[in-house]
Amino acid sequence: MIYLVEDDDSIRELVIYTLRSTGMEAQGFALPSAFWNAMASQKPELVLLDIMLPEEDGLEILKKIRSDKATRELPVIMLTAKGTEYDQVVGLDCGADDYVPKPFGMMALVARIKAVMRRTEKPAEEKILCLGDLTVNPTRHVVQVAGETVNLTLKEFELLCLLLENPGVVFTRDQLLNQIWGYSFDGESRTVDVHVRHLRQKLGECGKYIETVRGIGYRSGDATT
């Protein structure tokens, strides 16, 4: 959701229409008071903020956003008729992520919004799978046994991650073939046994965490993240 605080009806309606037509959720406010009411119920992903506003100017709004722990990292782009270098510096010094002087092109504005959102996007938290002395980082494709890095083939790595991400779940050989090799793989189930054997050998003492369920397939013990 993107919030726009702009008291000019024609500009506000055009910007909101453009954002929605490009697949973004957007809501506009003519008054700062209406904006603050909306902020109390739902925090947006980004704020477009005019400077010259009734009730309180955009710089004051920006200062409040930056002083509140809940919103201090909220991306804010200033939209204003004040286009001098001094005014831009003031806006940026107050914590604005970007500054777009009026008049501006709609598609150029959309591009600036996307650029700011990419720049301020928080990286996804890495998930770490642990089981005894075995540690796996699926994002970085790193496997360690007692702190020592173990090199696995891609299929061995995918097989290990699947088992650790589903602790205690028994996978048949056919299920493992389908999920790791794909439905089009025309081998036979012994391929799974060979990969499990190699994986256990590479994991050393931690190879015991890959358990054989006789007559069915394989499972892992309980992994923690």
C-alpha positions as CSV (number, residue, x, y, z in Angstrom):
1,M,0.0,0.0,0.0
2,I,1.2,3.5,-0.9
3,Y,-0.1,6.6,0.8
4,L,-0.2,10.0,-1.0
5,V,-0.7,13.2,0.9
6,E,-1.6,15.9,-1.7
7,D,-4.2,18.7,-1.3
8,D,-4.4,19.3,-5.1
9,D,-7.3,17.1,-6.2
10,S,-6.3,16.8,-9.8
11,I,-2.7,15.7,-9.0
12,R,-3.8,13.4,-6.2
13,E,-6.4,11.6,-8.4
14,L,-4.0,11.3,-11.4
15,V,-1.2,9.8,-9.2
16,I,-3.6,7.4,-7.5
17,Y,-5.1,6.3,-10.8
18,T,-1.6,5.8,-12.3
19,L,-0.3,3.8,-9.4
20,R,-3.4,1.5,-9.4
21,S,-3.2,1.1,-13.1
22,T,0.4,-0.2,-12.8
23,G,-0.6,-2.8,-10.2
24,M,0.1,-0.9,-7.0
25,E,-2.3,-0.4,-4.1
26,A,-2.6,3.3,-3.3
27,Q,-4.7,5.7,-1.2
28,G,-4.8,9.5,-1.3
29,F,-5.4,12.1,1.4
30,A,-6.1,15.8,1.0
31,L,-5.5,16.5,4.7
32,P,-2.7,15.4,7.0
33,S,-5.3,14.6,9.7
34,A,-6.9,12.0,7.3
35,F,-3.4,10.6,6.6
36,W,-2.6,10.2,10.4
37,N,-6.0,8.4,10.9
38,A,-5.1,5.9,8.2
39,M,-1.6,5.4,9.6
40,A,-3.1,4.4,12.9
41,S,-4.9,1.5,11.3
42,Q,-2.6,0.4,8.6
43,K,1.1,1.2,7.9
44,P,1.9,1.7,4.1
45,E,5.0,0.4,2.3
46,L,5.8,4.0,1.1
47,V,4.6,7.5,1.5
48,L,4.4,10.2,-1.2
49,L,4.3,13.5,0.6
50,D,3.7,17.1,-0.6
51,I,5.4,19.9,1.3
52,M,2.8,22.7,1.0
53,L,-0.2,21.3,2.8
54,P,-3.0,22.7,5.0
55,E,-3.0,21.8,8.8
56,E,0.8,21.0,8.8
57,D,3.4,21.1,6.1
58,G,5.1,17.9,4.7
59,L,8.4,18.5,6.4
60,E,6.7,18.4,9.8
61,I,4.9,15.2,8.8
62,L,8.3,13.8,7.7
63,K,9.9,14.7,11.0
64,K,7.1,12.9,12.9
65,I,7.5,9.8,10.8
66,R,11.2,9.7,11.4
67,S,10.9,10.3,15.2
68,D,8.5,7.4,15.7
69,K,10.2,4.1,16.2
70,A,7.3,2.3,14.4
71,T,7.7,4.3,11.2
72,R,11.3,5.7,11.2
73,E,12.3,3.3,8.4
74,L,9.2,3.9,6.3
75,P,10.3,5.1,2.8
76,V,9.2,8.6,2.0
77,I,9.3,10.5,-1.3
78,M,8.7,14.2,-1.3
79,L,6.5,15.6,-4.1
80,T,6.5,19.4,-4.2
81,A,6.4,22.5,-6.4
82,K,9.5,23.7,-4.4
83,G,12.2,22.7,-6.8
84,T,15.2,24.7,-5.7
85,E,18.4,22.9,-4.6
86,Y,18.1,24.3,-1.1
87,D,14.5,22.9,-0.7
88,Q,15.7,19.5,-1.9
89,V,18.6,19.5,0.5
90,V,16.2,20.4,3.4
91,G,13.9,17.6,2.5
92,L,16.6,15.0,2.2
93,D,18.3,16.2,5.4
94,C,15.0,15.7,7.2
95,G,15.0,12.0,6.2
96,A,13.3,11.9,2.8
97,D,14.4,8.9,0.6
98,D,13.9,10.8,-2.6
99,Y,12.7,14.2,-3.8
100,V,10.6,14.7,-7.0
101,P,9.8,18.3,-8.0
102,K,6.6,19.2,-9.8
103,P,5.7,19.0,-12.6
104,F,6.7,15.3,-13.0
105,G,5.9,12.6,-15.5
106,M,3.7,9.8,-14.1
107,M,5.9,6.9,-15.5
108,A,9.0,8.6,-14.2
109,L,7.3,8.8,-10.7
110,V,6.5,5.1,-10.8
111,A,10.1,4.3,-11.7
112,R,11.3,6.4,-8.7
113,I,8.9,4.7,-6.4
114,K,10.0,1.3,-7.5
115,A,13.7,2.3,-7.2
116,V,13.1,3.5,-3.6
117,M,11.2,0.4,-2.6
118,R,14.0,-1.8,-4.0
119,R,16.6,0.2,-2.2
120,T,14.8,0.1,1.2
121,E,13.5,-3.5,0.9
122,K,14.7,-5.6,3.8
123,P,16.5,-8.8,2.9
124,A,14.6,-11.9,3.8
125,E,15.8,-13.5,7.0
126,E,17.9,-16.5,6.3
127,K,16.6,-19.8,7.5
128,I,19.1,-22.2,9.1
129,L,18.3,-25.9,9.5
130,C,20.1,-27.6,12.4
131,L,20.1,-31.2,13.6
132,G,22.7,-32.1,16.1
133,D,26.1,-31.2,14.7
134,L,24.6,-30.7,11.2
135,T,23.9,-27.2,10.0
136,V,22.4,-26.3,6.7
137,N,21.9,-22.8,5.2
138,P,19.5,-23.3,2.2
139,T,19.9,-19.7,1.0
140,R,23.7,-19.8,0.8
141,H,23.9,-23.5,-0.1
142,V,26.2,-24.2,2.8
143,V,26.4,-27.5,4.7
144,Q,28.5,-27.9,7.8
145,V,29.2,-30.8,10.1
146,A,30.6,-29.8,13.5
147,G,31.7,-26.5,11.9
148,E,33.4,-28.1,8.9
149,T,32.0,-27.3,5.5
150,V,30.9,-30.3,3.5
151,N,30.6,-30.2,-0.3
152,L,27.5,-31.8,-1.8
153,T,26.2,-32.1,-5.3
154,L,23.0,-30.1,-6.1
155,K,20.8,-33.2,-5.9
156,E,22.4,-34.3,-2.6
157,F,21.9,-30.8,-1.2
158,E,18.2,-30.6,-2.4
159,L,17.6,-34.1,-0.9
160,L,19.1,-33.1,2.4
161,C,17.1,-29.8,2.6
162,L,13.8,-31.6,1.8
163,L,14.3,-34.1,4.6
164,L,15.4,-31.5,7.1
165,E,12.6,-29.1,6.3
166,N,10.1,-31.9,6.9
167,P,11.4,-33.6,10.1
168,G,9.9,-36.9,10.9
169,V,8.0,-37.1,7.5
170,V,8.6,-40.3,5.7
171,F,9.2,-39.9,1.9
172,T,8.8,-42.8,-0.4
173,R,11.4,-43.2,-3.1
174,D,8.9,-42.2,-5.7
175,Q,8.0,-39.0,-3.8
176,L,11.7,-38.1,-3.6
177,L,12.2,-38.8,-7.3
178,N,9.2,-36.6,-8.2
179,Q,10.2,-33.7,-5.9
180,I,14.0,-33.7,-6.4
181,W,14.4,-35.0,-10.0
182,G,11.0,-34.1,-11.4
183,Y,8.2,-36.1,-13.0
184,S,10.1,-36.4,-16.3
185,F,13.0,-38.3,-14.8
186,D,13.0,-41.7,-16.3
187,G,15.3,-43.5,-14.0
188,E,14.4,-46.0,-11.3
189,S,14.2,-45.7,-7.5
190,R,17.7,-47.1,-6.9
191,T,18.9,-43.6,-7.9
192,V,17.5,-42.3,-4.6
193,D,19.3,-45.1,-2.6
194,V,22.6,-44.2,-4.3
195,H,22.3,-40.5,-3.5
196,V,21.3,-41.2,0.1
197,R,24.3,-43.5,0.5
198,H,26.7,-40.9,-0.9
199,L,25.1,-38.2,1.3
200,R,25.5,-40.3,4.4
201,Q,29.1,-40.9,3.6
202,K,29.8,-37.2,3.1
203,L,28.0,-36.2,6.3
204,G,30.1,-38.7,8.4
205,E,28.7,-39.1,11.9
206,C,25.7,-36.9,10.9
207,G,24.7,-39.4,8.2
208,K,22.8,-41.2,10.9
209,Y,20.2,-38.4,10.9
210,I,18.9,-39.7,7.6
211,E,16.9,-42.7,8.6
212,T,15.8,-45.6,6.5
213,V,12.1,-46.6,6.9
214,R,12.2,-50.2,5.8
215,G,9.9,-50.9,2.8
216,I,8.9,-47.3,2.4
217,G,11.7,-44.7,2.1
218,Y,13.6,-42.2,4.1
219,R,13.1,-39.5,6.8
220,S,15.1,-37.2,9.0
221,G,15.1,-36.6,12.7
222,D,13.7,-33.4,14.2
223,A,15.5,-30.3,12.9
224,T,15.4,-26.9,14.5
225,T,15.6,-23.5,12.8
